[in-house]
């Protein structure tokens, strides 16, 4: 069965984007095999805000991947460049049963919180960037129920980024 993996960079003080949704503070380590990482997925899930932010930067998905925006407010006819699904939880449950590679839950603290609460997130992979932003978009929104995690892996890159991988218990 496919896994839904929330893979995200986070500042030391718990933010996944700055106050304007920016991510230029994320430092890439040359030892990280990003191409190898991307090859593990064939589908990317985005929330509406993340989709709008990436669209504003000239992209609407990830090359070579099925891109799906989970949104109850976007009109699919207006956003024909991407697949829009209004019922995220039901869609993800079906997606996990379909053949294919893992599913990347990309950005979107709100979508992550919804899917975590519904029990469909299999792994949480946080790259902890050695910076403190002071404010920004939090990893999860207020109101998400507490979830105990089990550490599967951690490693420190040469630039000080700590890559962690957890699963909900």
PyMOL commands that set and color helices and strands:
alter all, ss='L'
color gray80, all
select helices_A, chain A and resi 34-38+48-56+88-97+109-117
alter helices_A, ss='H'
color red, helices_A
select strands_A, chain A and resi 4-11+15-17+41-47+66-70+83-85+102-106+123-129+137-138+149-156+162-168
alter strands_A, ss='S'
color yellow, strands_A
deselect
rebuild
show_as cartoon
